[in-house]
Amino acid sequence: MVVHAGDDLRIEAGGDQVRRFASSDWAERAFCGVCGSGVYFRLTGAGQSFVPAGLFETLPGARLHSEIFTDAQPDWYAFAGTRERLTEAEFLARVGAAD
């Protein structure tokens, strides 16, 4: 679960501890260099950032907006409700990373 942080993500405290790496042709991932916790992933083409929901104590008004890589999820893994559901190919095409 991630929170869409848009294209202006700023880390104000502990930014010197953040380590980054290119995790694919289309994304960069960042993690804490001290504890290893994920900090964000960024779509390199679109510049959009996503932050793990678990980093926040509360998320008032948060709702599940979409699911990605749905063609790779196990059969027993399903969220209730109706929302946008993208396969890997659909997601990669949307972020401009399709072959």
Kinemage of the C-alpha trace (Angstrom):
@kinemage 1
@onewidth
@group {chain A} dominant
@subgroup {mainchain}
@vectorlist {calphas} color= white
{ca met a 1} P 0.000 0.000 0.000
{ca val a 2} L 1.371 3.376 -0.983
{ca val a 3} L 0.275 6.982 -0.847
{ca his a 4} L 0.626 8.989 -4.047
{ca ala a 5} L 2.872 11.906 -3.090
{ca gly a 6} L 2.858 13.646 -6.465
{ca asp a 7} L 5.870 15.210 -8.142
{ca asp a 8} L 7.144 17.396 -5.289
{ca leu a 9} L 8.185 14.949 -2.562
{ca arg a 10} L 10.520 16.514 -0.008
{ca ile a 11} L 12.222 14.742 2.878
{ca glu a 12} L 12.790 17.297 5.593
{ca ala a 13} L 14.377 15.264 8.394
{ca gly a 14} L 16.968 12.537 7.969
{ca gly a 15} L 17.353 13.104 4.246
{ca asp a 16} L 21.071 12.414 4.545
{ca gln a 17} L 20.228 8.824 5.553
{ca val a 18} L 18.172 8.096 2.433
{ca arg a 19} L 19.786 5.768 -0.099
{ca arg a 20} L 18.490 5.475 -3.670
{ca phe a 21} L 18.863 2.938 -6.449
{ca ala a 22} L 17.389 2.322 -9.899
{ca ser a 23} L 15.165 -0.690 -9.288
{ca ser a 24} L 14.037 -0.921 -12.921
{ca asp a 25} L 14.122 0.998 -16.176
{ca trp a 26} L 11.123 3.006 -14.998
{ca ala a 27} L 11.530 3.481 -11.230
{ca glu a 28} L 13.895 4.553 -8.493
{ca arg a 29} L 13.502 3.207 -4.980
{ca ala a 30} L 14.708 4.793 -1.769
{ca phe a 31} L 15.272 3.287 1.644
{ca cys a 32} L 16.641 4.292 5.025
{ca gly a 33} L 20.386 3.639 5.137
{ca val a 34} L 20.151 2.969 8.884
{ca cys a 35} L 17.214 0.562 9.281
{ca gly a 36} L 16.452 -0.466 5.680
{ca ser a 37} L 12.805 0.655 5.698
{ca gly a 38} L 11.373 1.673 2.344
{ca val a 39} L 10.999 5.451 2.028
{ca tyr a 40} L 9.497 5.876 -1.468
{ca phe a 41} L 9.555 4.824 -5.060
{ca arg a 42} L 9.590 7.329 -7.896
{ca leu a 43} L 8.539 6.856 -11.501
{ca thr a 44} L 11.607 8.163 -13.292
{ca gly a 45} L 9.774 9.230 -16.457
{ca ala a 46} L 6.828 10.970 -14.813
{ca gly a 47} L 8.581 12.072 -11.625
{ca gln a 48} L 5.647 10.871 -9.530
{ca ser a 49} L 6.516 9.583 -6.043
{ca phe a 50} L 4.767 7.012 -3.865
{ca val a 51} L 5.363 6.604 -0.126
{ca pro a 52} L 4.572 3.418 1.862
{ca ala a 53} L 1.342 3.928 3.829
{ca gly a 54} L 2.968 2.285 6.858
{ca leu a 55} L 5.225 5.316 7.361
{ca phe a 56} L 2.229 7.366 8.529
{ca glu a 57} L 0.649 7.070 11.992
{ca thr a 58} L -2.743 8.028 10.560
{ca leu a 59} L -4.147 8.641 7.092
{ca pro a 60} L -7.463 10.432 7.595
{ca gly a 61} L -9.750 10.091 4.612
{ca ala a 62} L -7.457 7.653 2.821
{ca arg a 63} L -9.083 5.237 0.412
{ca leu a 64} L -7.882 2.504 -1.898
{ca his a 65} L -7.825 4.171 -5.314
{ca ser a 66} L -6.245 1.581 -7.598
{ca glu a 67} L -4.387 -1.720 -7.784
{ca ile a 68} L -1.431 -2.448 -10.043
{ca phe a 69} L 0.199 -5.634 -11.311
{ca thr a 70} L -3.101 -7.417 -10.750
{ca asp a 71} L -2.124 -10.164 -13.185
{ca ala a 72} L 0.706 -11.148 -10.816
{ca gln a 73} L -1.279 -11.295 -7.584
{ca pro a 74} L -2.042 -14.657 -5.959
{ca asp a 75} L -5.588 -16.014 -6.327
{ca trp a 76} L -6.159 -15.717 -2.568
{ca tyr a 77} L -5.227 -12.003 -2.514
{ca ala a 78} L -8.165 -9.707 -3.215
{ca phe a 79} L -9.525 -6.422 -1.902
{ca ala a 80} L -13.282 -5.897 -1.663
{ca gly a 81} L -14.870 -3.104 -3.662
{ca thr a 82} L -14.641 -1.621 -7.104
{ca arg a 83} L -11.674 0.433 -8.284
{ca glu a 84} L -9.231 0.718 -11.151
{ca arg a 85} L -7.234 -2.497 -11.558
{ca leu a 86} L -4.198 -2.450 -13.876
{ca thr a 87} L -2.175 -5.374 -15.167
{ca glu a 88} L 1.606 -5.050 -15.407
{ca ala a 89} L 1.403 -4.139 -19.109
{ca glu a 90} L -1.326 -1.548 -18.503
{ca phe a 91} L 0.592 0.054 -15.646
{ca leu a 92} L 3.889 0.167 -17.564
{ca ala a 93} L 2.122 1.679 -20.584
{ca arg a 94} L 0.597 4.344 -18.341
{ca val a 95} L 3.949 5.368 -16.879
{ca gly a 96} L 5.657 5.300 -20.265
{ca ala a 97} L 7.783 2.245 -19.561
{ca ala a 98} L 6.174 -0.223 -21.968
{ca asp a 99} L 8.301 -1.949 -24.606
